[in-house]
Amino acid sequence: MKRIIIATALGMASFACAAQSDLLVGEFGHEFTKKPGTPVWAITGSNNQYWLDSLGDEEPPAPAHEYSESERRKFWGRMLWSEETSAAARCIGNDAELICYVPPKTRSAIDWLKNRQSDYFYYDTMMGVMEIQKLPK
């Protein structure tokens, strides 16, 4: 009986982790494309082996990873956001680009994000932070 309980608990934990990562797998766009719903970025992969693809350039998809708690806190600090609010966020990125999911309750505690409609943002060093949307499949 103990083995069944432990196996069930482990299965539920791995499902919860996969569900969190699925928040960031897919195609993303923004409101400035000529045609609404046009994908601008795509994240593919799983199990912390991800690829981030900027769809408008000729470059191949770049390797990316899910940011750890310490990486999120560091990024939040650079943005001058309360580092405590980074705990509920999920981000996938690399040295050049980052896409994050921030739940509504957490967004409301971050000045720059609190009036945004989307739970997602994109960041790179040239554009800074930009509100984006996850596109339906």
C-alpha positions as CSV (number, residue, x, y, z in Angstrom):
1,M,0.0,0.0,0.0
2,K,2.9,2.4,0.8
3,R,4.3,1.8,-2.6
4,I,1.1,2.7,-4.3
5,I,0.8,5.9,-2.3
6,I,4.4,6.9,-3.0
7,A,4.1,6.1,-6.7
8,T,0.8,8.1,-6.9
9,A,2.5,11.1,-5.2
10,L,5.5,11.0,-7.5
11,G,3.3,10.7,-10.5
12,M,1.2,13.7,-9.4
13,A,4.3,15.7,-8.8
14,S,5.8,15.0,-12.2
15,F,2.4,15.8,-13.8
16,A,2.3,19.2,-12.0
17,C,5.9,20.0,-13.2
18,A,5.0,19.1,-16.7
19,A,1.8,21.2,-16.6
20,Q,3.9,24.2,-15.4
21,S,6.3,23.8,-18.3
22,D,3.5,23.4,-20.8
23,L,2.5,27.0,-19.9
24,L,5.6,28.0,-21.9
25,V,5.6,25.5,-24.8
26,G,3.9,26.8,-27.9
27,E,3.7,29.8,-30.2
28,F,3.6,33.4,-29.1
29,G,2.8,36.7,-30.8
30,H,2.2,40.3,-30.0
31,E,-0.3,43.0,-31.0
32,F,2.1,44.7,-33.4
33,T,2.1,42.1,-36.2
34,K,0.3,43.0,-39.4
35,K,-2.0,40.1,-39.1
36,P,-3.4,39.3,-35.6
37,G,-2.4,35.8,-34.4
38,T,0.8,35.7,-36.3
39,P,3.4,33.7,-34.4
40,V,6.6,35.6,-33.7
41,W,8.3,33.1,-31.3
42,A,8.0,29.4,-30.7
43,I,9.2,27.3,-27.7
44,T,9.5,23.5,-28.3
45,G,10.9,20.7,-26.1
46,S,10.4,19.3,-22.6
47,N,12.2,18.2,-19.5
48,N,14.4,21.3,-19.4
49,Q,15.6,20.7,-23.0
50,Y,13.9,23.5,-24.9
51,W,14.4,25.4,-28.1
52,L,13.5,29.1,-28.5
53,D,12.8,30.1,-32.1
54,S,12.4,33.7,-33.3
55,L,10.3,32.9,-36.3
56,G,11.0,36.1,-38.3
57,D,14.7,35.7,-38.7
58,E,16.8,33.2,-40.6
59,E,18.5,31.9,-37.5
60,P,17.9,28.3,-36.4
61,P,16.1,27.7,-33.0
62,A,18.4,28.5,-30.1
63,P,18.8,26.1,-27.1
64,A,17.0,27.4,-24.0
65,H,16.2,26.2,-20.5
66,E,13.7,26.8,-17.8
67,Y,15.0,29.4,-15.4
68,S,15.8,28.3,-11.9
69,E,14.5,30.2,-8.9
70,S,17.8,31.9,-8.5
71,E,17.9,32.9,-12.2
72,R,14.4,34.3,-12.0
73,R,15.3,36.3,-8.9
74,K,18.4,37.7,-10.6
75,F,16.4,38.7,-13.7
76,W,13.6,40.3,-11.5
77,G,16.3,42.2,-9.6
78,R,17.7,43.6,-12.9
79,M,14.2,44.8,-13.8
80,L,13.9,46.4,-10.3
81,W,10.9,44.2,-9.5
82,S,10.4,42.7,-6.1
83,E,12.4,39.5,-6.2
84,E,9.8,37.7,-4.0
85,T,7.3,37.9,-6.9
86,S,9.6,35.8,-9.1
87,A,8.6,32.6,-7.2
88,A,5.3,32.2,-9.0
89,A,6.7,32.9,-12.4
90,R,7.9,30.4,-15.0
91,C,10.5,31.4,-17.6
92,I,12.3,29.8,-20.5
93,G,15.2,31.5,-22.2
94,N,18.9,31.7,-22.9
95,D,21.5,34.5,-22.9
96,A,19.7,36.5,-25.6
97,E,15.9,36.0,-25.1
98,L,13.5,35.1,-22.4
99,I,9.7,34.3,-22.3
100,C,7.9,34.3,-19.0
101,Y,4.5,33.4,-17.6
102,V,3.4,35.4,-14.6
103,P,0.0,34.6,-13.0
104,P,-2.5,37.5,-12.6
105,K,-2.2,37.7,-8.8
106,T,1.6,38.0,-9.1
107,R,1.4,40.5,-12.0
108,S,-0.8,42.8,-9.9
109,A,2.2,43.2,-7.5
110,I,4.6,44.3,-10.2
111,D,4.2,47.9,-11.3
112,W,5.2,47.4,-15.0
113,L,3.1,44.2,-15.4
114,K,0.0,45.0,-13.3
115,N,-2.0,46.8,-16.1
116,R,-1.2,44.2,-18.8
117,Q,-3.8,41.9,-20.1
118,S,-1.6,38.9,-20.8
119,D,0.1,36.5,-18.4
120,Y,3.2,36.4,-20.7
121,F,6.1,38.7,-21.6
122,Y,9.1,38.6,-23.8
123,Y,12.5,40.1,-23.0
124,D,15.7,40.7,-24.9
125,T,18.4,43.4,-24.3
126,M,17.4,45.4,-27.3
127,M,13.6,45.6,-26.9
128,G,13.4,45.2,-23.1
129,V,10.2,43.8,-21.7
130,M,7.2,43.4,-24.1
131,E,3.8,42.0,-23.5
132,I,3.0,39.0,-25.6
133,Q,0.2,36.4,-26.0
134,K,0.4,32.6,-26.1
135,L,-1.4,31.7,-29.4
136,P,-4.0,28.9,-29.5
137,K,-2.9,25.6,-31.0
